[in-house]
Structures are given as C-alpha cells and as structure tokens.
C-alpha cells in the first residue's frame, strides 16, 4: 500500500539566516502588540478588573467553549468546498480538522501571521510525489501555491462577511446617543477594502494572465526587471509563478455549488463566533444586545487581520475595546468590559493553541513540517 504522501516531505531546510529574520519580525510584532496592549489598558484600574473577575459567573464558560468547538469544526469543514475544485478527491474531514487546528495555532503563536503558510503546506503534495499518489485535479501534484489560493479566497470572503456584519450591526446601532463618530466610516472602509479584493479575485479568475501582469506592474517588479534584470528578474519570475498558482487555487469561485456551500458554512461559522461573544458577556453581567456582541466580534476580527504579535496580544484587546465603546459607557468598559475581552482572548488562546498542539500528534501534521513551512514563509 502506498504511504500517505504527507510523510514524504523532505527534511526541514537549514535554519541559517532564519533566526535572524524571525527575531526581527518577532521584535516588530512585539512592539506592535505591546503598544496596542498599553493603549487598551491605559488608565484602567487593576482593582476594577479584579472585582469584575471575582464576581463573574463562570458557568457560562461551558456554553462558550461549545461555540468554540463549533467554530473549529466549521472552519475545517468549509475549507473542503474550496479544495474540491483543485483536488481529485476532497480530503476527509478529520484530516482537514487536524491541519486547520495546527494552522490556526501557528497563526496565533507566530508573529506577523507567519503561520499562514502552514495549512497550505500540510495539505499540498510533496515535490517528489508519485503520479499515482498525486491529489491535485487531473492527477497532478497539488502545489502549495494552489492550496494557498484557497486560503486567499477564504481570507477575502471572511473579510467581506465580517464587513457586512459590521455594516449591518453599526447601521442598527448608529442611532444611539453614545455611538462613536468612527463607526460608519470604519464600516464603509472595511466594506470597500474587502469588496475591492473580491472583485480582484473575480478578475483573476476571468483573466488570470492579465491579473498577474497587472499585479507585477503595480508593485513595479516588471519595469525593474526589464531595466536591471538579474535578481529583479528572478524575483519577478518567482512571484509570477506564485501568483499563477494562487489563481489556480481560486477555482472554487467558478464552481457555483462549492462556492455556495462555502458561503453557507462561513455564515454559520461567523454566526457561532458572534454568539460566543454574546454568551460569555453574560458571565460578566454585561447588558449587551446580540447585535452589539456581533459588532464587538467584527471589530476584533478586523483587528487581528492586521499584523499582530504572538498570541494576538494587543490587537485583540484594543479592537475589542473599540467594539465595547459602541454599546457600553466608559465606567463599565473600565471594569467588566475589559475583563470580558481579556477572558474571551484567554479562552480562545487556550482552546485554539491547545487543540493545535494535540493535533500535532496526528500523522497528518508533524512538527518538522510546520517548521519547514515557517522557514519558507519567512524567506
């Protein structure tokens, strides 16, 4: 019987130069995280936070953890619909759950989203895979860049869905007296950014060569390569190959059935996310309407998309605080509000990292593979 193709990846590459690059990125991310953490807790009194934690009803943690489990499951399941058009047979749910768990833990733990390449690397076929073991469409090797294309679709669709959630919840809450002035401009900006990214993906599917060429011109690589050649030309060719693979991973956009199932699964995924915020708010006796909980969830989601430090510390807290300002007075935010955000962050960190580390015991994901993906992503 043929051995699973995942086990035939070559050993991790030499780490020469990796730790220097990693250390620089870690330092930058740490500065970002600490700066935002300082802003989030500036002026707050520790005794108010301690009082909020002392009087919390911790039985609400159980239903909240159930929502986290649902989120974990739907995140893995919906990826199957994006992989279906680029694979000969979609991977099983257990394998997707293992790889998604490891990948999300890597995103949380590693700085500046270095963990984004872990999932595509673990799901792709190794370079030396035999034709009969290839899992890509038409019995071809599933490339990392093609798998990364499915992650690009996932990220853009997530951003678009979060933007729609934000826009709807902000529109509903805009009439309140305490509503901050930045609410609607933020919603319109997020909608414009992710709506534009969706259009770019559609253009890439319609005219892939044009989209790749336009992207290379926009970042000035094509004119620089023509003018200077050498290293610029090699980098241009490498990026052109990567973008071509990414666009091939967008095939789900042309398969109405797969795309519709992915959108529906994503809708459930984000409904569970927002519901989790609403449930845990009860533990800290916060008078939050369901629509307010979705507004907070949306703000946190936007915040952690940005470059963040290890553990998403700082981004999570500062953008969570922004979300609280929409519905709660400053006195409540200074106590129960920020205790609630801290609890959400702590429980999510413990759950997602813990499940990710347990998933490393599976044959579908090895630490050496995660290390290799991280080294390649940092180059």
Secondary structure, 3 states (H helix, E strand, C coil): CCCCHHHHCCCCCCCCCHHHHHHHHHHHHHHHHHHHHHHHHCCCCHHHHHHHHHCCCCCHHHHHHHHHHHHHHHHHHHHHHHHHHHECCCCCHHHHHHHHHHHHHHHHHCHHHCCHHHHHHHHCCCCCCCHHHCCEHHHCCCCHHHHHHHHHHHHHHHHHHHHHHHHHHHHHHCCCCCCCCHHHHHHHHHHHHHHHHHHHHHHHHHCHHHHHHHHHHHCCHHHHHHHHCHHHHHHHHHHHHHHHHHHHCCHHHHCHHHHHHHHHHHHHHHHHHHHHHHHHHHHCCCCCCHHHHHHHHHHHHHHHHCCCCHHHCCHHHHHHHHHHHCCCCHHHHHHHHHHHHHHHHHHHHHHHHHHHHHHCCCCCCCHHHHHHHHHHHHC
